[in-house]
Amino acid sequence: MKLINIIEPLFLRMMDRVFARLPQPFPPKEFFKAVTIFSHRGEHDNLNIMENSLVAFERAYAAGVGGIEFDVRWTSDLIPVVFHDSNLKRIFDVPKKLADYSMSTLRREFPVIPSLDEVIAGFGKRLHLMIELKKEHFPDPRMQAECLLRTLKPLKAECDFHLISLTPDLFKIFKGFSASTYLPIARIRARAMSMQSIEKSFGGIIGHYLFITEPMIDRHHRFFQKIGAGFIHSPNSLFREINRGVDWIFSDRAVWLQKLVNDLVDCDS
């Protein structure tokens, strides 16, 4: 495991605690209405409700959350399914790669893992979909790109969904959409990703709120691009990002945040 994968979560959790305690000005009501909250892998606890499952997405939708973020992987027979990891160890304690399973075998042994088709059928046009493309081996890139195009055909790019990735080079494989459909995800390289997004006329950028600066937000808005910030877990962090003009907010506590926003918007004082 890369060192950054160990250090980064610890550092970001520490910063979450810091920002949660920093008082922020209360945003105007119209600012609350302008932001869309996304449920990161759906509303889940991985005990009773698994991440990236239809139940997790349904809970987000029922709570009025505006969108969901989820990950796409591929079975051995090249069917796109919604799952985060390349293997089944973390979620199911099975030390096998998902790509070793055919769709029929995966459905029989792990029925909670939905196909992308099922997610589109259940939540397309009901929620905005942030579909993360994962870096992995693509046995037949052309066919897989055509499959993704076909699967997303019922939806309108940008309006109903975006394609996002930590590896923007994947956008060259899964082409066929307008440039503004694609959103690079920045880790600590937010500035470089930001410049790439502007140069390539992507739809904007997504990144951790700590590394997204106000000049960066202003620059993307000048180019009619949008900014997504994650992961927001406290009222003070929420207020900070809304005041800064962030368009999309990603959270593992999206249902709780959405209720907070709804209550504040409905409040008379």
C-alpha positions as CSV (number, residue, x, y, z in Angstrom):
1,M,0.0,0.0,0.0
2,K,1.3,3.5,-0.9
3,L,2.3,5.7,2.0
4,I,-0.1,8.4,0.9
5,N,-3.0,5.9,1.3
6,I,-2.1,5.6,5.0
7,I,-1.2,9.1,5.8
8,E,-3.9,10.9,3.9
9,P,-7.0,9.6,5.7
10,L,-5.4,10.2,9.1
11,F,-4.5,13.8,8.2
12,L,-7.9,14.5,6.7
13,R,-9.7,13.1,9.8
14,M,-7.6,15.4,12.0
15,M,-8.4,18.4,9.8
16,D,-12.1,17.5,9.9
17,R,-12.0,17.8,13.7
18,V,-10.3,21.2,13.4
19,F,-12.8,22.7,10.9
20,A,-15.7,21.2,12.8
21,R,-14.7,23.5,15.7
22,L,-14.1,26.7,13.7
23,P,-17.2,28.9,13.8
24,Q,-18.4,30.1,10.3
25,P,-20.8,32.8,9.2
26,F,-24.3,31.6,8.6
27,P,-24.9,31.5,4.8
28,P,-27.9,33.3,3.2
29,K,-30.8,31.0,2.5
30,E,-30.4,31.3,-1.3
31,F,-26.9,29.8,-0.9
32,F,-28.3,26.7,0.7
33,K,-30.7,26.3,-2.2
34,A,-27.9,26.6,-4.8
35,V,-25.8,23.6,-3.5
36,T,-26.4,19.9,-4.2
37,I,-25.5,17.3,-1.6
38,F,-24.2,13.9,-2.8
39,S,-24.3,10.7,-0.8
40,H,-20.8,9.1,-1.1
41,R,-21.6,5.4,-2.0
42,G,-25.1,5.9,-0.7
43,E,-26.3,6.0,2.9
44,H,-24.6,3.0,4.4
45,D,-22.9,1.6,7.4
46,N,-21.5,-1.7,5.9
47,L,-23.2,-3.6,8.7
48,N,-26.9,-3.5,7.9
49,I,-26.7,-1.6,4.7
50,M,-23.8,-2.0,2.2
51,E,-22.1,0.8,0.4
52,N,-22.9,1.1,-3.3
53,S,-26.1,-1.0,-2.9
54,L,-29.6,-0.2,-4.2
55,V,-30.8,0.0,-0.6
56,A,-28.1,2.6,0.3
57,F,-29.1,4.7,-2.8
58,E,-32.8,4.4,-2.0
59,R,-32.2,5.7,1.5
60,A,-30.4,8.7,0.1
61,Y,-33.2,9.4,-2.4
62,A,-35.9,9.0,0.2
63,A,-34.2,11.6,2.4
64,G,-34.2,14.2,-0.4
65,V,-30.5,14.1,-1.1
66,G,-29.8,15.5,-4.6
67,G,-27.3,13.0,-5.9
68,I,-25.2,9.9,-5.3
69,E,-21.6,9.1,-6.0
70,F,-20.6,5.5,-6.8
71,D,-17.9,3.4,-8.5
72,V,-17.9,1.2,-11.6
73,R,-16.0,-2.1,-11.9
74,W,-16.2,-4.8,-14.6
75,T,-17.0,-8.5,-14.4
76,S,-15.1,-11.1,-16.4
77,D,-17.8,-11.0,-19.1
78,L,-17.4,-7.2,-19.2
79,I,-20.6,-6.1,-17.5
80,P,-20.3,-2.9,-15.5
81,V,-21.2,-3.3,-11.9
82,V,-21.3,-0.8,-9.0
83,F,-18.6,-1.6,-6.5
84,H,-15.6,0.3,-5.1
85,D,-12.7,-2.1,-4.6
86,S,-11.0,-4.3,-7.1
87,N,-11.4,-7.2,-4.8
88,L,-14.0,-8.5,-2.4
89,K,-11.8,-8.7,0.8
90,R,-12.9,-5.5,2.6
91,I,-16.6,-5.9,2.2
92,F,-17.2,-9.6,2.0
93,D,-13.9,-11.0,3.5
94,V,-13.4,-12.9,0.2
95,P,-9.8,-12.6,-1.1
96,K,-10.7,-12.7,-4.8
97,K,-10.9,-10.1,-7.5
98,L,-14.3,-9.0,-8.7
99,A,-13.0,-9.2,-12.3
100,D,-12.6,-13.0,-11.9
101,Y,-16.4,-13.4,-11.6
102,S,-18.9,-13.5,-14.4
103,M,-22.1,-11.5,-13.9
104,S,-24.2,-14.6,-13.3
105,T,-21.8,-15.9,-10.7
106,L,-21.4,-12.6,-9.0
107,R,-25.2,-12.2,-8.9
108,R,-25.6,-15.7,-7.3
109,E,-22.8,-15.3,-4.7
110,F,-23.0,-11.5,-3.9
111,P,-26.5,-10.4,-4.9
112,V,-26.2,-7.1,-3.1
113,I,-23.8,-5.9,-5.8
114,P,-25.9,-4.1,-8.4
115,S,-25.2,-3.8,-12.1
116,L,-24.9,-0.3,-13.5
117,D,-28.0,-1.0,-15.5
118,E,-29.9,-1.6,-12.3
119,V,-28.7,1.7,-10.8
120,I,-29.6,3.6,-13.9
121,A,-33.0,2.1,-14.1
122,G,-33.7,2.7,-10.4
123,F,-32.2,6.2,-9.9
124,G,-31.5,7.7,-13.3
125,K,-33.2,11.1,-13.6
126,R,-34.3,10.8,-9.9
127,L,-30.9,11.6,-8.6
128,H,-27.8,13.2,-10.2
129,L,-25.3,10.4,-10.7
130,M,-21.5,11.0,-10.1
131,I,-20.1,7.8,-11.7
132,E,-16.5,7.1,-10.8
133,L,-14.3,5.3,-13.3
134,K,-11.6,3.2,-11.5
135,K,-8.1,2.5,-12.8
136,E,-7.9,-1.2,-13.6
137,H,-7.1,-3.6,-16.5
138,F,-9.6,-3.2,-19.4
139,P,-9.5,-6.4,-21.5
140,D,-11.5,-4.7,-24.3
141,P,-11.5,-0.9,-23.9
142,R,-13.4,-0.3,-27.1
143,M,-16.2,-2.7,-26.3
144,Q,-16.3,-1.4,-22.7
145,A,-16.5,2.2,-23.8
146,E,-19.4,1.3,-26.1
147,C,-21.1,-0.6,-23.3
148,L,-20.9,2.5,-21.0
149,L,-22.2,4.7,-23.8
150,R,-25.1,2.3,-24.4
151,T,-25.9,2.0,-20.7
152,L,-26.0,5.8,-20.1
153,K,-28.0,6.5,-23.3
154,P,-31.3,7.0,-21.4
155,L,-29.7,9.8,-19.4
156,K,-28.6,13.3,-20.4
157,A,-24.9,14.0,-19.8
158,E,-24.2,16.9,-17.3
159,C,-27.9,17.2,-16.5
160,D,-28.3,13.7,-15.2
161,F,-24.8,12.4,-14.6
162,H,-21.1,13.1,-14.8
163,L,-18.1,10.8,-15.2
164,I,-15.4,11.3,-12.5
165,S,-12.0,9.8,-11.9
166,L,-8.8,10.0,-9.9
167,T,-7.2,9.1,-13.2
168,P,-8.3,11.5,-15.9
169,D,-6.5,9.6,-18.6
170,L,-9.4,7.1,-18.4
171,F,-11.6,9.8,-20.0
172,K,-9.6,9.0,-23.2
173,I,-10.8,5.4,-23.1
174,F,-14.4,6.2,-22.1
175,K,-14.9,8.9,-24.7
176,G,-18.1,9.8,-26.6
177,F,-19.4,12.4,-24.2
178,S,-19.0,16.1,-24.2
179,A,-15.8,17.3,-22.5
180,S,-17.9,19.0,-19.7
181,T,-19.3,15.6,-18.7
182,Y,-15.9,14.7,-17.2
183,L,-14.6,15.7,-13.8
184,P,-11.2,14.9,-12.5
185,I,-10.9,14.1,-8.8
186,A,-8.0,15.8,-7.1
187,R,-6.2,14.5,-4.0
188,I,-3.3,16.6,-2.9
189,R,-2.6,17.8,-6.5
190,A,-5.6,20.1,-6.7
191,R,-3.8,22.9,-8.5
192,A,-2.5,20.6,-11.3
193,M,-5.9,18.9,-11.7
194,S,-7.6,22.3,-11.7
195,M,-5.4,23.6,-14.6
196,Q,-5.9,20.4,-16.5
197,S,-9.7,20.7,-16.2
198,I,-9.6,24.3,-17.5
199,E,-7.2,23.5,-20.4
200,K,-9.3,20.5,-21.5
201,S,-12.7,22.2,-21.0
202,F,-13.9,19.6,-18.5
203,G,-16.9,20.3,-16.3
204,G,-14.9,21.4,-13.3
205,I,-13.1,19.6,-10.5
206,I,-13.8,17.6,-7.4
207,G,-11.5,17.5,-4.4
208,H,-11.1,17.6,-0.6
209,Y,-12.2,21.0,0.7
210,L,-8.8,21.5,2.4
211,F,-7.0,21.7,-1.0
212,I,-9.6,23.6,-2.9
213,T,-8.8,27.3,-2.6
214,E,-11.1,30.3,-3.1
215,P,-9.1,31.6,-6.1
216,M,-9.5,28.1,-7.6
217,I,-13.3,28.2,-7.1
218,D,-13.5,31.7,-8.6
219,R,-11.3,30.7,-11.6
220,H,-13.5,27.7,-12.4
221,H,-16.7,29.7,-12.1
222,R,-15.3,32.2,-14.6
223,F,-14.9,29.4,-17.0
224,F,-18.5,28.2,-16.2
225,Q,-17.2,25.1,-14.5
226,K,-18.4,23.7,-11.2
227,I,-16.6,22.7,-8.0
228,G,-17.4,19.7,-5.8
229,A,-15.9,19.5,-2.3
230,G,-15.7,16.4,0.0
231,F,-16.0,15.2,2.6
232,I,-18.2,17.4,4.7
233,H,-19.2,16.0,8.0
234,S,-20.1,19.0,10.3
235,P,-22.3,22.1,10.2
236,N,-19.3,24.4,10.3
237,S,-17.6,22.7,7.4
238,L,-20.9,22.8,5.5
239,F,-21.3,26.6,6.2
240,R,-17.7,27.2,5.1
241,E,-18.1,25.5,1.8
242,I,-21.5,27.1,1.0
243,N,-20.1,30.5,1.8
244,R,-17.2,29.8,-0.5
245,G,-19.6,29.1,-3.4
246,V,-19.0,25.4,-3.8
247,D,-21.6,23.8,-6.1
248,W,-21.5,20.2,-5.0
249,I,-20.9,18.8,-1.5
250,F,-20.0,15.1,-1.0
251,S,-20.5,13.4,2.3
252,D,-20.7,10.1,4.1
253,R,-23.4,11.8,6.2
254,A,-25.4,13.2,3.3
255,V,-28.8,12.3,4.8
256,W,-28.0,14.1,8.0
257,L,-26.6,17.1,6.1
258,Q,-29.6,17.3,3.8
259,K,-32.0,17.4,6.8
260,L,-29.9,20.1,8.3
261,V,-30.1,22.1,5.1
262,N,-33.8,21.6,4.8
263,D,-34.5,22.6,8.4
264,L,-32.4,25.8,8.0
265,V,-34.1,26.7,4.7
266,D,-37.5,26.2,6.3
267,C,-36.7,28.1,9.4
268,D,-38.2,31.6,9.7
269,S,-35.4,33.1,11.8
